[in-house]
Amino acid sequence: MKKTNALLQYIQDFFQNYLSHHRGLSSNTILAYRDALKLFLAFLVHCKGKSATRLSLDDLHADAVLDFLKEIENKRGNSTVTRNLRLASLKTFFSYLITKDTLRVGQYQKIISIPLKKASHPLMEYLEVNEVKAILNAIDRDAFSGERDYTLLNLLYNTGARVQEVCDLSVGAIQLHHPSFVTITGKGRKTRQVPLWPETAHLLESYLTGRALLDKPDAKLFLNARGETLGRFGIRYIIRKRIAGAIDDCPSLASKKTGPHTFRHTTAMHLLQAGVDLTVIKSWLGHANLSTTHGYLEIDLEMKRKALSMCHPVGKSVDLKKFMERNKDVISWLESV
């Protein structure tokens, strides 16, 4: 293999075979890897003053990656989270290269050992029950798009699905007869079955019947005005539009940054506050690790702490024994986690 062609051939194999066939990643995840590597290579082309076709494996070293990370933070204004995502994508590529280019294992290992930056985690935004109701109640269901949007938002709230997971849903993924559930394909093409509340199942049945889709299992569940599959940006637009229509009746919505993922957080928090076990919520949302789900517990506890502090004057101690007596059910639940 010629030195000048090796990098290109490895990149092609990485995207055409490794990510899709060996890792089984979704098309959106592969696009994220593509964007990170494209930015890195463009950075190298600029710094080294040579064309992309003349870049070699020797150009791929830890110092170049560190300079690239500084570039996207300082000049492109990328956040720490975005910087870490770019780095994670590059680490996957260099982990792949280790299996192919044994002569430069040490070079690639240095890149893989570059640490992620510690990022502050902003408090997850989620909707209160009354806010969800206000959004849904503001939708005119007599309009053609209104029935679709009402069904869509109910499904988002019921399932806590990621926006792309909802975009990908076909009619065949919905089981309407008891017990009703939806089969969702998530990250890594892993599938999970999420139960449907009776109200949601009834809505879906009415929606599918009205659009003559019940006997078309391969048809996409939600379409836009042009008859095309509704995409992520389309769903984001719908949510913003429906929230704007509900602000007059529910002013608290005006201060919240709400998007498709907000419904996912909302589902998780409402399940948690209803006493559903964390492991169940993990399966419901399709989290790979329980630690991700545990973040919702930390938010809920922080809110409880703030609410408790507001009930007592500053400097006055709280009688913990009395508090625990009044909240036996909460304490017992926390001890079981």
Residue pairs with C-beta under 8 A, 6 or more apart in sequence:
1 9
3 56
3 57
4 53
4 54
4 56
6 56
6 57
6 101
7 55
7 56
7 57
7 60
8 53
10 57
10 96
10 97
10 100
10 101
11 37
13 100
14 93
14 96
15 30
15 33
15 34
18 96
19 25
19 29
19 30
19 33
20 30
23 188
24 188
24 189
25 33
25 188
25 189
26 164
26 187
26 188
26 189
28 164
29 187
32 85
32 89
33 89
33 92
33 93
35 89
36 85
36 86
36 89
36 90
37 89
37 90
37 93
39 68
39 72
39 86
40 65
40 68
40 86
40 90
41 52
41 55
42 52
43 64
43 67
43 68
43 71
44 55
44 59
44 60
44 64
44 68
45 51
45 52
45 55
47 64
47 67
48 55
48 59
57 97
57 101
57 104
58 104
60 94
60 97
60 104
60 107
60 108
60 111
61 107
61 110
61 111
62 107
62 110
62 111
62 114
65 87
65 90
65 111
65 114
66 114
69 83
69 86
69 87
69 114
72 78
72 82
72 83
72 86
73 80
73 83
78 86
79 119
80 117
80 118
80 119
80 120
81 119
83 117
84 116
84 117
84 119
87 114
87 116
88 116
90 111
91 111
91 112
91 114
94 108
94 111
94 112
95 108
95 112
97 104
97 108
98 105
98 108
98 109
98 112
101 108
121 295
123 299
123 302
124 265
124 269
124 295
124 296
124 299
125 256
125 257
125 258
125 262
125 265
126 262
126 265
126 266
126 268
126 269
127 135
127 253
127 256
127 258
127 262
127 263
127 266
128 252
129 270
130 250
131 246
131 250
131 252
131 253
131 256
132 157
132 266
134 246
134 249
134 250
134 253
135 153
135 242
135 243
135 246
135 250
135 253
136 150
136 153
136 154
137 246
137 249
138 242
138 245
138 246
138 249
139 146
139 149
139 150
139 153
139 242
139 245
140 146
141 147
141 150
145 225
147 206
147 207
147 210
148 207
148 222
148 223
149 238
149 242
150 203
151 203
151 204
151 207
152 166
152 222
152 230
152 235
152 238
153 238
153 239
153 242
153 263
154 199
154 200
154 203
155 161
155 166
155 182
155 200
155 203
155 204
156 166
156 260
156 263
156 264
156 267
157 263
157 266
157 267
158 194
158 196
158 197
158 200
158 267
159 166
159 182
159 184
159 194
159 196
159 267
159 284
160 194
160 263
160 264
160 266
160 267
160 268
160 271
160 284
160 285
161 184
161 194
161 264
161 286
162 186
162 187
162 260
162 261
162 264
162 286
163 232
163 235
163 236
163 260
163 261
164 232
165 184
165 185
165 186
165 286
166 221
166 222
166 235
166 260
167 222
167 229
167 230
167 231
167 232
167 235
168 185
169 182
169 184
169 220
169 221
169 222
170 217
170 218
170 219
170 220
170 221
171 208
171 213
171 214
171 216
171 217
171 218
171 219
171 220
171 221
172 217
172 218
173 182
173 183
173 184
173 185
173 221
174 182
174 196
174 204
174 208
174 221
175 181
175 182
175 183
176 201
176 204
176 205
179 195
180 195
180 196
180 198
180 200
180 201
181 193
181 194
181 195
181 196
182 193
182 194
182 196
183 191
183 192
183 193
184 191
184 192
184 193
184 194
184 286
185 191
186 192
186 286
187 286
187 288
188 288
190 286
192 283
192 284
192 286
194 284
196 204
205 214
208 214
213 219
213 221
220 229
220 230
222 229
222 230
222 235
223 229
223 230
224 230
224 231
224 234
232 260
235 260
236 259
236 260
239 258
239 259
239 260
239 262
239 263
240 258
240 259
243 253
243 258
246 253
247 253
247 254
256 262
264 285
265 296
267 284
267 285
268 281
268 284
268 285
268 293
268 296
269 296
269 299
269 300
271 280
271 281
271 284
272 278
272 281
272 296
272 297
272 300
273 300
275 333
276 284
277 336
277 337
278 290
278 293
278 294
278 297
278 337
279 290
279 293
281 293
281 296
282 290
282 292
282 293
285 293
287 293
297 337
308 318
308 323
312 318
324 331
